[in-house]
Amino acid sequence: MIDLKRELRIVIHQLDLSYYILKLEDPNTSIIITTIQKLATFIKKNPDHEVYKEHIVIIFDECHRSQFGDMHTAIVKNFKRYHLFGFTGTPIFSVNSGKAKSTGFFTTAQTFGDQLHSYTIVDAINDKNVLPFRVDYIKTMDMDEEITDEMVWDINREKVMMAQERIQLVTQYILEHFDQKTYRGDKTYIYNRLMNVEEVASAKRDEVEEIKEKQRISGFNSIFAVSSVPMAKLYYQEFKKQMKEDPTKRLRVATIFSYAANEEESDGILYEENSEDTSALDQSSRDFLEQAIDDYNKIFQTNYDTSSDKFQNYYKDVSLRMKNKELDILIVVNMFLTGFDATTLNTLWVDKNLKMHGLIQAFSRTNRILNSIKTFGNIVCFRNLQKRVDSAISLFGDKNAGGIVLLKSFKDYYYGYESVDGKPMPGYMEMIENLNNDFPLSEPQIIGEQNQKDFIALFGAILRMRNLLLSFDEFKGNELISERDLQDYLGRYQDLRDEWKRKRQESTDITDDVVFEIELIKQIEINIDYILMLVKKYHDTHCKDKEVLITINKAIDASPELRSKKQLIENFISGINDVDDVMDEWHSYVAKQRKQDLDTIITEERLKPEDTRKFMENAFRDGEIKTVGTDIDKLMPPISRFGGGGRTKKKQNVIDRLKAFFEKYFGIGGSSTFTEENQEKVTYDIEDMTELQMVADNTYEKKL
């Protein structure tokens, strides 16, 4: 057994990190994170260093890359006492080794020795650590685009692939289908966004504190992988042209590249472009990249260019904004197709001859788990890669892995199918039939605990299936349920959720086997803007069209977020007879009611007024009430820690009231500021109160 703390010095090579300076000379250093390039440079400059005689453990991440060339050879030649460990999701086997750059190493096993453990993409999907893929193949040419390994890629064929008419058609398809594939404008969720991107991108690691804020964002974003720098240029220009002609399809599109040797290597490896240097680009490509970066600077008010230092920061800025979902489409050649993880990314557009581990690596940018809305990685291929997809999945999973790694067809999900173990799986059509037959809307309510459980399970399955089917073109017009009926069912679903929530609070005998798809309900819900539109419609009829009121009530009952605001909305509707502008009146009404309600809580709970207002202002900014830590204690009045003060009960009551206040007013418009200078002072008569131990001091520290 080796004692790592005493006897070993560990060199960890994470190829995606370049923040640490090599410190092999430092005898006190036990762990180093660096790149294989920097380690190779150290070896070249220090051929006789004493460290080569020490016992070293070297761990390579993404070890399918950069491990078959001169740098790796130099490492194993110079270090005398070492252990090598490699981690990769796409190892190099003999079948996909291609032409190795070293005569000594052809496969991962030859480089690192026997396999110690395997955990394939099939295992990861089964364990719900990553998502499966859905692959669409969009035909863009009449001729067969598939190229077998025995065939030589014809340069004329690539010229056809880069024909302006084809570029125009592919760009048009992406712009027309972007919202559908990424759910933009259709599905929203709360996401913790980085607010100081440029500051973080331009600083060294850990020099700047990341400032994050919870925000509601719409849909996901995407990467567009293309075959070459010239093709990236053509697509970028075509996107600009078409978006200028039709501003309704405007997206935030960026591109980044530095240099890549060939469009397709025989072994399928996506060799890394240099994220620190653009000197290998020809002048035309560099000039174009300068212009693209200038466009980026105008969008985000940044100041990057292709010079070495600024290009590194541009690379980091692009990475952060992709993770932040501030970019919609990023056009790349090889960059960001390996080792880059962004949970907000769900779609990969492909006009590139991917294969083997390069294909799996690129596809895997889309399948990182985020929430229940993102159920698969979307792959849209503009080349016929189906045989390559099947081969890659078989190689890195197993021959039967396709049924697990790839989603099934629209017909399978719509009409039903048989699982790999022979179990019949109901389709969407059958689910809707069961819903109408077993739980008709003509029945006023669902009676009986088992019936309620059956409805909850069935309707939850329908919500999940609808979420999946929405990405298929064929689903439009085949929903089988009207919006009005869907809202009615959502209302019943919400009623049962409230009822079961109450049961769980009142009894310990309720089994916790009922799961509600709340996040998916929120994607179908009618937001406050739609409600206000209906209110305006009602107002325009001089408050006589009662059918509009019925529609409003159904919409509110169907929404988990608007339910807590129902009384607020109803009170507003009852008093709008003489208003001129419904929206302006709503915002004024919300501001007034919110101030009154918060002042009532402050007075009745004897909270510190300014601290409470600042606390709620932060809560509305962050998208949640923070109950962990001492923030709540700082709002509370003096309460003895001893005796019958009821401190714990008092604190919980304050938390409950502030949460209810937050749920009532969050996300319905109006200013998020609670601390106006002209706020009315709230005072308490405490002459009769005995001197008590203070729970918290009167100071407030705002945490950025």
matplotlib code that plots the C-alpha trace (Angstrom):
import matplotlib.pyplot as plt

x = [0.0, 1.4, 1.1, 0.3, 0.7, 4.3, 5.8, 4.1, 3.9, 0.8, 0.7, -2.8, -3.3, -6.7, -6.4, -9.1, -7.4, -4.5, -4.6, -1.7, 2.0, 4.1, 5.8, 7.7, 10.8, 9.0, 9.7, 6.6, 4.2, 2.3, -0.5, -0.1, -2.9, -1.5, -1.6, 0.3, 1.8, 3.2, 4.6, 6.3, 7.8, 9.2, 10.8, 12.3, 13.8, 14.9, 16.3, 18.2, 15.8, 16.0, 12.2, 12.4, 14.0, 11.1, 8.0, 5.3, 1.6, 0.4, -3.3, -4.6, -8.2, -9.7, -6.9, -8.1, -6.6, -3.0, -1.6, -0.1, 2.4, 5.9, 4.8, 3.5, 6.6, 8.8, 6.9, 7.3, 10.9, 12.1, 10.2, 11.8, 9.5, 5.9, 2.3, 0.0, -3.7, -6.1, -9.8, -11.9, -15.4, -14.2, -11.1, -9.0, -9.4, -7.7, -10.8, -10.7, -7.0, -6.4, -2.9, -1.2, 1.4, 3.7, 5.1, 5.0, 1.4, -1.7, -4.5, -5.5, -4.7, -1.2, -0.6, -2.0, -2.1, -5.0, -8.4, -9.2, -12.9, -15.4, -18.5, -20.0, -22.5, -25.1, -24.4, -24.5, -27.9, -29.3, -28.1, -29.6, -26.3, -26.6, -29.4, -30.1, -29.9, -32.5, -31.0, -32.6, -31.1, -32.0, -31.3, -29.6, -28.4, -30.0, -26.8, -25.8, -23.7, -22.4, -18.7, -17.3, -13.9, -12.7, -13.7, -11.5, -13.2, -13.6, -12.6, -15.3, -17.9, -16.9, -17.2, -20.8, -21.4, -20.2, -22.4, -24.1, -27.6, -27.0, -25.6, -28.6, -31.1, -29.4, -29.3, -33.0, -33.8, -32.0, -33.6, -37.1, -36.6, -34.5, -37.4, -38.9, -35.6, -34.4, -37.9, -37.2, -40.3, -42.1, -40.5, -39.0, -37.1, -35.1, -31.3, -28.4, -26.7, -23.3, -23.6, -19.9, -18.9, -16.3, -14.7, -14.3, -13.2, -10.4, -9.1, -6.9, -8.5, -10.1, -8.9, -12.5, -15.5, -18.3, -21.6, -24.6, -28.3, -31.3, -33.3, -36.1, -34.8, -36.5, -35.4, -31.8, -29.0, -26.9, -23.6, -23.2, -20.3, -19.1, -16.4, -13.8, -13.0, -14.1, -17.5, -17.7, -17.2, -20.0, -22.5, -21.7, -22.3, -25.5, -26.9, -26.2, -27.8, -31.0, -31.5, -31.2, -33.8, -36.2, -35.6, -38.2, -35.7, -32.8, -30.6, -27.3, -24.8, -21.1, -18.1, -14.7, -11.8, -8.0, -6.7, -7.5, -5.4, -8.0, -11.8, -11.7, -8.9, -9.0, -9.2, -12.1, -10.3, -11.3, -7.8, -7.8, -7.6, -5.4, -7.5, -4.6, -3.2, -4.6, -1.2, -1.7, -4.7, -4.2, -4.7, -8.1, -9.4, -7.9, -9.4, -12.8, -12.5, -11.6, -14.9, -16.9, -15.3, -16.1, -19.7, -19.5, -18.0, -21.0, -23.5, -21.9, -19.9, -16.6, -13.2, -11.7, -9.6, -7.3, -4.2, -2.9, -4.0, -7.4, -8.2, -7.7, -10.1, -12.5, -12.5, -13.2, -16.0, -17.6, -17.5, -19.1, -21.8, -22.7, -23.1, -25.1, -27.4, -26.5, -25.5, -28.1, -25.8, -22.0, -20.4, -17.3, -14.9, -13.4, -13.5, -16.1, -16.9, -14.8, -14.6, -17.0, -20.1, -23.0, -26.2, -28.2, -27.0, -29.5, -28.9, -26.0, -26.4, -24.0, -22.5, -19.4, -18.2, -18.0, -17.3, -16.2, -15.1, -15.2, -18.9, -19.7, -17.7, -19.5, -22.9, -22.2, -22.1, -25.9, -26.8, -25.8, -28.7, -30.3, -34.0, -37.2, -37.7, -34.5, -35.1, -32.6, -29.8, -31.0, -28.8, -29.7, -27.4, -27.2, -25.1, -26.0, -24.2, -26.6, -24.1, -21.4, -23.8, -24.7, -21.1, -19.9, -22.7, -22.0, -18.2, -18.5, -21.6, -22.5, -24.2, -27.6, -26.9, -28.9, -32.2, -30.9, -28.6, -30.9, -34.6, -37.2, -39.2, -42.3, -44.6, -43.2, -43.9, -47.3, -48.7, -46.7, -43.9, -42.3, -39.3, -36.1, -37.4, -40.6, -42.8, -45.6, -45.1, -48.3, -48.1, -49.5, -52.7, -53.5, -52.7, -55.1, -57.8, -57.4, -57.6, -60.8, -62.4, -61.3, -61.3, -63.8, -64.2, -68.0, -67.3, -67.0, -64.2, -62.0, -63.2, -61.2, -57.5, -56.6, -58.4, -56.6, -53.2, -54.1, -55.0, -51.8, -49.7, -51.4, -51.5, -47.9, -47.0, -48.9, -47.0, -43.7, -44.7, -45.9, -42.6, -40.8, -43.2, -43.1, -39.6, -41.1, -42.4, -45.2, -46.7, -48.1, -51.8, -51.9, -52.1, -55.6, -56.6, -57.8, -56.0, -59.2, -59.5, -55.8, -56.2, -59.2, -57.1, -54.2, -56.6, -57.6, -54.0, -53.2, -56.2, -55.0, -51.5, -52.7, -54.9, -52.0, -49.7, -52.1, -52.5, -48.8, -48.6, -51.5, -50.6, -47.5, -49.4, -49.6, -47.2, -44.9, -45.4, -47.2, -45.0, -46.3, -44.6, -44.6, -41.7, -43.5, -46.8, -45.0, -44.1, -47.8, -49.0, -50.5, -48.4, -49.5, -49.2, -51.8, -54.1, -53.8, -54.6, -57.8, -58.5, -58.1, -60.5, -63.0, -62.5, -63.1, -66.5, -67.4, -67.0, -70.1, -68.5, -68.6, -67.2, -63.8, -63.9, -64.5, -61.4, -59.4, -60.3, -59.6, -56.1, -55.3, -56.4, -54.2, -51.1, -49.1, -47.5, -50.7, -52.7, -51.0, -51.8, -55.5, -57.0, -54.7, -55.9, -59.6, -59.4, -57.8, -60.5, -63.3, -62.0, -61.0, -64.3, -62.8, -59.2, -57.6, -54.6, -54.9, -51.2, -50.2, -53.0, -51.9, -48.3, -49.5, -52.0, -49.3, -46.8, -49.4, -50.7, -47.2, -46.1, -49.2, -48.8, -45.1, -45.8, -48.5, -46.1, -43.4, -45.8, -47.5, -44.3, -42.4, -39.6, -36.8, -38.3, -35.2, -33.5, -36.7, -37.2, -33.5, -33.9, -37.0, -35.3, -32.5, -35.0, -36.8, -33.4, -32.2, -35.6, -35.9, -36.3, -33.1, -33.8, -30.4, -28.0, -28.7, -30.4, -33.9, -32.6, -31.4, -34.9, -36.6, -37.3, -35.6, -36.6, -35.1, -33.0, -34.1, -37.4, -40.7, -39.8, -40.9, -38.0, -38.1, -41.9, -41.7, -38.9, -40.8, -43.9, -41.9, -40.4, -43.9, -45.3, -42.4, -42.6, -46.3, -45.6, -42.9, -45.1, -47.9, -45.8, -42.8, -42.9, -46.0, -44.3, -43.6, -40.4, -38.3, -37.1, -38.4, -36.1, -37.2, -36.0, -39.5, -40.6, -42.9, -41.2, -42.6, -42.3, -43.1, -44.1, -41.6, -41.7, -43.4, -41.0, -38.5, -34.8, -34.1, -31.1, -30.8, -31.0, -29.1, -27.4, -28.9, -26.4, -27.1, -24.4, -25.3, -23.7, -22.8]
y = [0.0, 3.4, 6.3, 9.2, 11.8, 10.8, 9.0, 10.3, 13.5, 13.6, 15.3, 15.7, 16.5, 18.0, 19.0, 21.6, 23.6, 26.0, 28.0, 26.6, 27.2, 24.1, 23.7, 20.5, 22.3, 23.0, 20.2, 21.2, 20.7, 17.4, 18.0, 19.9, 20.6, 21.5, 20.6, 18.0, 20.9, 22.7, 19.5, 18.7, 22.2, 21.6, 18.3, 20.0, 22.8, 20.6, 17.3, 16.3, 17.5, 15.6, 15.1, 12.4, 10.1, 10.5, 8.3, 10.1, 9.3, 10.9, 11.1, 12.0, 13.2, 12.8, 10.5, 9.6, 13.0, 14.0, 10.7, 9.2, 11.9, 13.1, 14.8, 11.6, 9.7, 12.4, 12.1, 8.3, 8.4, 11.0, 10.0, 6.8, 5.8, 6.5, 5.2, 6.3, 6.4, 7.5, 8.5, 8.7, 8.0, 7.2, 5.1, 4.3, 0.7, -1.0, -0.5, 3.3, 3.9, 5.1, 6.3, 6.8, 9.6, 7.4, 4.0, 2.8, 3.6, 2.9, 2.2, 3.4, 0.0, 0.0, 3.5, 3.0, -0.8, -3.0, -1.5, -1.2, -0.3, 0.6, 2.8, 3.4, 5.9, 3.1, 2.9, 6.6, 6.9, 4.0, 5.6, 8.9, 10.7, 11.9, 12.1, 10.0, 11.6, 12.3, 12.5, 14.0, 13.6, 16.5, 15.8, 18.7, 17.1, 14.7, 12.5, 10.1, 12.0, 9.0, 8.3, 4.9, 4.4, 2.9, 6.0, 9.1, 12.4, 14.2, 17.9, 18.7, 17.1, 19.4, 22.3, 21.3, 21.1, 24.7, 25.9, 29.1, 27.7, 24.8, 27.2, 29.4, 26.4, 25.0, 28.4, 28.9, 25.6, 26.4, 29.8, 28.3, 25.4, 27.0, 27.8, 24.3, 22.5, 24.6, 25.4, 29.2, 31.1, 28.0, 26.6, 28.7, 27.8, 29.4, 29.4, 30.7, 33.2, 34.7, 38.4, 39.6, 37.5, 39.8, 40.4, 36.7, 36.0, 38.5, 37.5, 34.6, 31.7, 32.6, 36.2, 37.5, 36.3, 35.1, 37.1, 34.9, 35.7, 33.5, 34.5, 32.9, 32.1, 30.7, 27.5, 26.3, 27.1, 25.3, 24.7, 24.5, 22.2, 22.8, 21.1, 23.9, 27.6, 28.6, 26.9, 28.7, 32.0, 31.2, 30.3, 33.2, 35.6, 33.9, 34.0, 37.8, 38.2, 36.3, 37.7, 41.2, 40.4, 39.0, 40.6, 38.3, 35.4, 37.3, 35.2, 35.9, 34.1, 34.0, 32.0, 31.0, 29.1, 29.2, 26.4, 22.8, 20.7, 18.8, 18.7, 15.0, 12.9, 9.2, 8.2, 10.5, 12.4, 16.0, 17.5, 20.6, 24.0, 26.4, 28.5, 30.8, 31.6, 32.5, 32.9, 29.7, 31.3, 32.7, 36.5, 36.2, 34.0, 36.1, 39.3, 37.6, 36.4, 40.0, 41.2, 38.4, 39.3, 42.9, 42.0, 40.1, 43.2, 45.3, 42.8, 42.4, 45.7, 43.9, 44.6, 41.4, 40.7, 38.1, 39.1, 36.4, 37.7, 39.1, 35.9, 33.8, 36.0, 35.9, 32.1, 32.2, 34.9, 32.8, 29.7, 31.6, 33.1, 29.8, 28.4, 31.5, 31.0, 34.4, 33.0, 31.2, 29.6, 29.2, 28.2, 26.1, 23.8, 21.8, 24.1, 23.3, 19.9, 18.0, 18.6, 21.5, 21.2, 23.6, 22.3, 25.0, 23.5, 21.0, 21.1, 20.3, 21.3, 19.2, 19.9, 18.0, 14.4, 13.3, 9.6, 7.3, 9.0, 12.5, 11.9, 10.7, 13.5, 16.1, 14.7, 14.6, 18.4, 18.3, 15.6, 17.1, 17.0, 20.2, 19.8, 17.9, 20.0, 18.9, 15.2, 14.5, 15.9, 17.2, 16.4, 17.7, 16.4, 18.0, 15.1, 11.4, 10.2, 7.4, 4.5, 6.4, 7.1, 3.4, 2.3, 4.8, 3.8, 0.1, 0.7, 2.8, 1.1, -2.3, -3.7, -3.3, 0.2, 2.1, 1.5, 3.1, 5.9, 7.1, 8.2, 6.4, 7.8, 10.0, 7.1, 5.0, 7.7, 8.6, 5.1, 3.0, 0.5, -2.6, -2.1, -4.1, -6.6, -7.1, -4.9, -3.0, 0.8, 2.9, 5.8, 9.3, 8.5, 5.6, 7.9, 10.5, 7.9, 6.6, 10.1, 10.9, 7.5, 7.1, 10.7, 12.6, 16.3, 15.8, 14.3, 17.2, 15.6, 12.5, 10.6, 8.0, 7.8, 5.1, 7.0, 10.1, 8.3, 6.8, 10.2, 11.8, 9.0, 9.1, 12.9, 13.1, 10.6, 12.7, 15.8, 14.0, 12.6, 16.0, 17.6, 15.0, 15.1, 18.9, 18.7, 16.6, 18.4, 15.9, 16.7, 20.0, 19.6, 16.2, 17.1, 15.3, 17.7, 21.3, 24.1, 24.6, 20.9, 20.8, 23.8, 22.0, 18.9, 21.0, 22.6, 19.2, 18.2, 21.3, 20.7, 17.2, 18.5, 21.0, 18.3, 15.8, 18.4, 19.1, 15.4, 15.0, 17.9, 16.6, 12.9, 10.7, 7.7, 9.1, 7.1, 9.3, 7.5, 10.3, 12.4, 15.7, 17.0, 20.6, 21.8, 20.5, 22.1, 25.5, 25.1, 24.9, 27.5, 30.8, 33.7, 37.0, 38.8, 36.5, 37.0, 40.8, 40.5, 38.8, 41.4, 44.1, 42.2, 42.0, 45.7, 46.6, 44.9, 47.2, 44.2, 42.5, 39.4, 36.9, 34.1, 36.0, 35.7, 32.0, 31.7, 33.8, 31.5, 28.4, 29.7, 30.7, 27.3, 25.6, 27.5, 26.5, 30.0, 32.0, 30.2, 32.0, 35.3, 34.4, 36.7, 39.6, 39.2, 38.9, 42.0, 43.9, 42.8, 43.8, 47.4, 48.1, 49.7, 53.2, 52.7, 53.9, 51.6, 48.1, 47.4, 50.7, 50.3, 46.7, 47.7, 50.6, 48.2, 45.6, 48.2, 49.6, 46.2, 44.8, 47.7, 47.4, 43.6, 43.9, 46.7, 44.6, 41.7, 44.0, 45.5, 42.4, 40.4, 43.4, 43.0, 45.5, 47.6, 48.5, 45.1, 43.3, 45.4, 44.8, 41.1, 40.9, 43.0, 40.5, 37.6, 39.1, 39.6, 36.0, 34.4, 32.7, 33.2, 32.3, 30.6, 29.1, 31.0, 34.0, 36.4, 35.8, 36.2, 39.7, 40.8, 39.6, 41.6, 41.0, 37.5, 35.8, 32.7, 31.2, 30.6, 30.7, 33.1, 30.8, 31.9, 28.8, 29.0, 32.8, 32.4, 29.7, 31.9, 34.8, 32.4, 31.2, 34.6, 36.0, 32.9, 33.4, 37.1, 36.1, 33.6, 36.1, 38.9, 37.3, 37.4, 39.6, 42.9, 46.1, 47.4, 45.0, 47.8, 47.8, 50.4, 53.7, 56.7, 57.9, 54.6, 55.3, 54.6, 51.8, 52.2, 50.0, 50.9, 48.8, 50.7, 47.8, 45.2, 43.9, 44.0, 40.8, 39.1, 40.2, 37.4, 39.3, 42.7, 45.6, 45.5, 44.3, 43.1, 42.9, 39.9, 40.4]
z = [0.0, -1.0, 1.4, -0.9, 1.8, 2.6, -0.4, -3.5, -5.4, -7.6, -11.0, -12.2, -15.9, -16.6, -20.2, -19.9, -17.1, -17.6, -14.4, -12.4, -13.0, -13.0, -9.6, -9.8, -8.4, -5.2, -2.7, -0.6, -3.5, -3.4, -6.0, -9.2, -11.8, -15.2, -18.9, -20.8, -23.0, -19.9, -18.5, -21.9, -21.9, -18.4, -19.6, -22.6, -20.6, -17.7, -19.2, -16.0, -13.3, -9.9, -9.9, -12.6, -10.0, -7.5, -7.3, -9.2, -9.9, -13.1, -13.7, -17.1, -17.6, -21.1, -21.8, -25.3, -26.4, -26.8, -25.5, -28.6, -29.6, -28.7, -25.5, -24.0, -25.2, -23.5, -20.2, -19.9, -21.1, -18.6, -15.4, -14.0, -11.2, -12.1, -12.2, -15.0, -14.7, -17.4, -17.4, -20.6, -21.7, -25.2, -25.2, -28.3, -29.4, -32.3, -34.4, -34.0, -33.5, -37.0, -37.6, -34.3, -34.1, -32.1, -33.2, -29.6, -28.7, -30.7, -28.2, -24.7, -23.3, -24.8, -23.3, -19.8, -19.4, -18.3, -17.7, -14.0, -14.3, -16.9, -16.7, -20.1, -21.4, -21.1, -17.4, -17.0, -18.7, -16.7, -13.5, -14.6, -14.5, -18.1, -20.6, -23.8, -27.2, -29.8, -33.3, -36.4, -39.9, -42.2, -45.9, -47.6, -50.9, -53.4, -53.5, -50.8, -48.3, -46.4, -46.9, -45.9, -44.4, -47.7, -49.7, -50.0, -49.3, -52.6, -52.3, -54.9, -52.7, -49.8, -52.2, -52.9, -49.1, -48.9, -51.8, -50.9, -51.6, -49.1, -46.5, -46.9, -46.6, -43.5, -41.8, -42.6, -41.1, -37.9, -37.5, -38.2, -35.8, -33.0, -30.7, -31.1, -30.4, -27.5, -26.1, -26.3, -25.5, -24.4, -21.3, -18.4, -15.2, -12.4, -13.1, -11.0, -13.4, -13.2, -13.1, -13.5, -16.5, -18.0, -14.6, -14.0, -17.6, -17.4, -14.0, -12.9, -11.2, -7.8, -8.0, -8.4, -6.5, -8.7, -8.2, -9.0, -9.1, -9.6, -12.6, -14.7, -18.1, -21.2, -23.0, -23.7, -26.1, -28.7, -30.5, -34.3, -35.2, -38.8, -40.9, -41.3, -40.7, -44.2, -43.5, -40.1, -41.9, -44.4, -41.8, -39.5, -42.4, -43.5, -40.0, -39.9, -43.3, -42.6, -39.1, -40.5, -43.1, -40.5, -37.0, -35.5, -35.8, -34.3, -32.0, -30.3, -32.5, -31.9, -33.4, -32.1, -33.7, -33.8, -36.0, -36.8, -39.2, -41.1, -41.4, -40.4, -39.0, -39.9, -36.2, -35.5, -32.7, -32.4, -32.0, -29.8, -31.2, -29.2, -26.9, -26.2, -29.6, -33.1, -34.8, -36.9, -38.7, -42.2, -42.4, -44.0, -41.3, -38.6, -40.0, -40.1, -36.5, -35.5, -37.1, -35.3, -32.0, -32.6, -33.1, -29.8, -28.1, -29.3, -27.9, -24.5, -24.2, -24.0, -25.5, -26.9, -30.0, -31.5, -29.6, -27.3, -23.9, -25.1, -27.1, -24.0, -22.2, -25.1, -25.0, -21.2, -21.7, -24.4, -22.2, -19.3, -21.4, -22.9, -19.4, -18.5, -21.6, -22.9, -26.3, -28.4, -31.0, -30.9, -34.3, -33.8, -35.7, -32.9, -29.8, -27.1, -28.6, -26.0, -22.2, -22.2, -19.9, -19.9, -18.4, -20.3, -23.6, -25.1, -28.9, -31.2, -34.9, -37.0, -40.4, -39.9, -40.5, -36.9, -36.0, -33.2, -30.0, -31.7, -32.3, -28.8, -27.3, -29.4, -28.8, -25.0, -24.8, -24.9, -22.4, -19.0, -16.5, -15.4, -14.6, -15.5, -18.6, -20.2, -20.8, -23.7, -25.7, -29.1, -32.1, -35.6, -38.3, -41.8, -43.0, -43.1, -40.0, -39.1, -39.7, -37.8, -34.9, -34.7, -34.8, -32.2, -29.7, -30.3, -29.7, -26.5, -25.1, -26.6, -29.6, -28.0, -26.6, -29.2, -27.5, -24.4, -25.7, -28.5, -28.1, -30.1, -33.0, -32.8, -33.7, -30.9, -28.3, -29.9, -30.5, -28.0, -28.4, -26.8, -24.5, -24.8, -22.2, -24.1, -21.9, -23.8, -23.3, -23.7, -26.1, -25.8, -27.7, -25.3, -22.3, -23.5, -24.1, -20.6, -19.2, -21.0, -20.1, -16.5, -15.4, -17.6, -16.9, -16.7, -13.3, -10.8, -8.8, -8.3, -5.3, -3.4, -2.5, -5.0, -7.9, -7.0, -7.0, -10.4, -11.8, -10.5, -12.0, -15.4, -15.7, -14.6, -17.3, -19.9, -18.8, -19.3, -22.6, -23.9, -22.8, -25.0, -28.0, -28.2, -29.9, -32.7, -35.8, -36.1, -32.7, -33.8, -34.5, -32.9, -29.2, -28.9, -26.0, -26.2, -24.2, -22.3, -21.2, -20.4, -18.1, -16.4, -15.8, -14.6, -12.1, -10.8, -10.6, -8.6, -6.3, -5.5, -5.0, -2.4, -0.7, -0.5, 0.8, 3.6, 4.3, 4.7, 7.1, 9.2, 9.3, 9.5, 8.0, 4.4, 2.2, 0.2, -3.1, -4.9, -7.2, -8.7, -11.9, -10.6, -12.9, -15.9, -14.8, -14.7, -18.4, -19.4, -17.0, -18.1, -16.8, -15.3, -18.7, -20.2, -17.2, -17.5, -21.2, -20.2, -17.5, -20.1, -22.4, -19.5, -18.8, -22.5, -22.3, -19.4, -17.1, -18.5, -20.2, -17.4, -19.7, -19.5, -15.7, -16.0, -18.3, -15.8, -12.9, -14.8, -15.8, -12.2, -10.9, -13.4, -12.4, -9.3, -9.1, -9.8, -7.2, -4.3, -6.1, -6.7, -4.0, -5.2, -8.8, -7.8, -5.7, -8.5, -11.0, -8.7, -8.7, -12.3, -13.5, -13.9, -14.9, -18.2, -18.5, -17.0, -17.0, -15.3, -12.8, -12.0, -11.3, -9.0, -7.3, -6.7, -5.3, -2.9, -1.7, -1.3, 0.9, 3.0, 3.4, 4.3, 6.8, 8.4, 8.9, 10.2, 12.7, 13.9, 14.2, 15.6, 13.0, 12.3, 9.5, 7.4, 7.8, 6.8, 3.7, 2.7, 3.4, 1.1, -1.6, -1.7, -1.7, -4.8, -6.4, -5.7, -6.4, -3.0, 0.7, 2.5, 5.8, 6.5, 8.7, 10.9, 8.4, 9.8, 13.4, 12.5, 11.6, 14.8, 18.0, 21.3, 22.6, 25.5, 24.7, 28.0, 29.6, 27.8, 25.1, 22.3, 20.1, 17.8, 17.3, 16.7, 14.1, 12.2, 12.2, 10.7, 8.1, 7.1, 6.8, 4.7, 2.4, 1.9, 1.1, -1.3, -3.2, -3.4, -5.0, -6.7, -10.5, -11.0, -12.0, -10.2, -8.7, -6.7, -4.4, -0.8, 0.7, -0.7, 1.3, 1.9, 3.6, 6.5, 9.8, 12.0, 15.8, 18.7, 22.3, 24.3, 27.6, 29.3, 28.0, 30.4, 29.4, 27.4, 25.9, 22.3, 19.8, 17.1, 16.8, 14.8, 12.0, 8.5, 6.1, 2.5, 0.9, -2.7]

ax = plt.figure().add_subplot(projection="3d")
ax.plot(x, y, z, "-o")
ax.set_aspect("equal")
plt.show()
